Amino acid sequence: MITLKNTGLVMLIFGLLFLGQTIRAQEKAEAEELSKFEVFGGYSLLRADGANFHGWKTGAGYNFNRWLAVAADADGHYFSETTPGGTEKRREYSAAVGPHFSYRNKSKFVPFVYAMPGVVWETHSHSGESETHTGFAFETGGGVDLELSKTVAIRLVDITASITHVHGHTSTKPKFSTGIVFHFGRK
């Protein structure tokens, strides 16, 4: 015999089952919105030794979930100046790999932070003579993407503290980047 007390318990059980199914469906829909891979490319500015080095930055990442990815970044920056003693050219390239943390919510703005160890190559040439040194790099920073669609976003800003140790000298240089992010695949 079903009593009022039992009816309430049965309704509670069905309500919890329905709520559980709704939550699972929502999680599945959110997971489907997440891309598996992201690829970035754009302009980058490195500030070093009182000079602006203009260049490029590119990167790729694999999203494990809505907040954690593993990313690989590479960039190149260039400086040239003509002096009475000849033309001075300086180049710096770096590559780094590490974790990338994002805060994805219902907003079109996606803030992110990262900390990635890697390698740096610095080349300095003056009047045809050149020397290259390699060393350790550590890239840490963050920024904000503006999602335009499920497949394209604009990286509004990416600010990096580039810590390098090359030829016995350690320095910290700021980098500023902006560009386009492409999303591929769905989780």
C-alpha positions in Angstrom: 0.0 0.0 0.0 1.4 3.4 -1.0 1.0 6.1 1.6 1.6 9.8 1.5 5.0 9.2 3.2 6.0 6.6 0.6 4.8 8.9 -2.3 7.1 11.7 -1.1 10.0 9.3 -1.0 9.3 7.9 -4.5 9.0 11.5 -5.8 12.3 12.4 -4.1 14.1 9.4 -5.7 12.7 10.2 -9.2 13.6 13.9 -8.7 17.2 13.0 -7.8 17.4 10.7 -10.8 16.1 13.4 -13.1 18.5 16.0 -11.6 21.4 13.6 -12.1 20.5 13.0 -15.7 20.1 16.7 -16.3 23.5 17.4 -14.8 25.2 14.7 -16.9 23.5 16.0 -20.1 24.7 19.6 -19.2 28.3 18.3 -18.5 28.3 16.4 -21.8 27.0 19.5 -23.7 29.8 21.6 -22.1 32.4 19.0 -22.9 31.3 19.0 -26.5 31.8 22.8 -26.7 35.5 22.4 -25.7 38.0 22.0 -28.5 40.7 19.3 -28.3 43.4 21.5 -29.9 44.2 25.2 -30.0 46.7 26.8 -32.4 47.8 30.4 -31.9 49.8 32.8 -34.2 50.4 36.5 -34.0 52.6 39.5 -33.4 55.0 39.7 -30.5 57.1 42.5 -28.9 60.1 41.8 -26.7 61.6 44.6 -24.6 65.3 43.9 -23.9 68.3 46.2 -23.1 66.2 49.3 -23.7 65.2 48.3 -27.2 62.1 46.9 -28.8 62.4 43.6 -30.6 59.5 43.0 -33.0 58.6 39.5 -34.0 56.1 36.7 -34.0 54.8 34.1 -31.6 53.1 30.8 -32.3 51.8 28.0 -30.0 49.7 24.9 -29.9 47.9 23.3 -27.0 45.9 20.1 -26.2 43.0 20.6 -23.8 42.6 17.9 -21.2 39.5 19.6 -19.8 37.9 23.1 -19.4 40.8 24.4 -17.3 44.0 22.4 -18.0 46.0 22.1 -21.2 49.6 21.3 -22.2 51.0 23.9 -24.5 54.1 24.5 -26.6 55.1 28.0 -27.6 57.8 29.3 -30.0 58.7 32.9 -30.8 61.3 35.0 -32.7 62.2 38.6 -32.1 64.4 40.9 -34.2 66.3 44.2 -33.7 68.5 46.1 -36.2 70.3 49.4 -35.8 72.7 51.2 -38.0 75.5 52.9 -36.1 78.6 54.8 -37.2 80.5 51.5 -36.7 78.2 49.4 -38.9 74.9 47.6 -38.6 74.1 45.8 -35.4 71.5 42.9 -35.7 70.2 41.0 -32.8 67.8 38.0 -32.8 66.3 36.0 -30.0 64.3 32.8 -30.5 62.7 30.7 -27.7 60.7 27.5 -27.4 58.9 26.3 -24.3 56.5 23.5 -23.2 54.3 23.3 -20.1 50.9 23.6 -18.4 48.4 26.2 -19.5 45.5 27.0 -17.2 42.2 28.6 -18.5 39.1 29.9 -16.8 36.2 29.0 -19.1 32.7 29.9 -18.2 29.7 31.2 -20.0 31.6 34.4 -21.0 33.2 35.0 -24.3 36.3 36.2 -22.4 38.7 33.4 -21.4 41.6 34.4 -19.1 44.6 32.1 -18.9 48.0 31.7 -17.2 51.0 29.5 -17.9 54.5 28.5 -16.6 56.7 26.8 -19.2 60.4 25.9 -19.1 62.3 25.8 -22.4 65.3 27.0 -24.4 66.5 30.3 -25.9 68.9 31.2 -28.7 70.4 34.7 -28.9 72.4 35.9 -31.9 74.3 39.1 -32.1 76.0 40.3 -35.3 77.9 43.5 -35.9 79.5 44.4 -39.3 79.3 40.9 -40.6 80.7 39.1 -37.5 78.2 37.1 -35.5 78.0 34.9 -32.4 75.2 32.7 -31.1 74.5 31.5 -27.6 71.9 29.1 -26.2 70.6 28.8 -22.7 67.7 28.1 -20.4 64.4 30.0 -20.7 61.4 30.1 -18.4 58.2 31.7 -19.8 55.5 32.7 -17.3 52.5 34.9 -17.8 48.9 35.1 -18.9 46.3 36.9 -20.9 42.8 37.0 -22.3 41.2 35.5 -25.4 37.9 36.7 -26.8 36.0 33.8 -28.4 34.3 34.9 -31.6 32.9 31.5 -32.5 33.5 27.8 -31.6 36.5 27.8 -34.0 38.1 31.3 -33.7 39.2 33.6 -31.0 41.3 36.7 -30.8 44.1 36.8 -28.3 43.6 40.3 -26.9 46.8 40.2 -24.9 49.4 37.8 -23.7 51.9 39.2 -21.3 55.0 37.1 -20.5 57.9 37.4 -18.2 60.7 35.8 -20.1 63.4 34.7 -17.7 66.6 33.6 -19.6 70.0 32.3 -18.5 72.4 32.6 -21.4 76.2 32.7 -21.4 76.4 33.2 -17.6 73.9 36.1 -17.6 70.3 35.9 -16.2 67.7 38.5 -17.3 64.0 39.0 -17.2 62.4 40.5 -20.2 58.7 41.4 -20.8 57.0 40.1 -24.0 53.6 41.3 -25.3 51.7 39.3 -27.9 48.4 39.4 -29.7 46.9 37.4 -32.5 44.4 34.7 -33.6 43.5 31.4 -31.9 42.0 28.5 -34.0 40.1 25.7 -32.2 40.1 22.2 -33.7 38.1 19.1 -32.8 35.6 18.7 -30.0 35.8 16.8 -26.8 
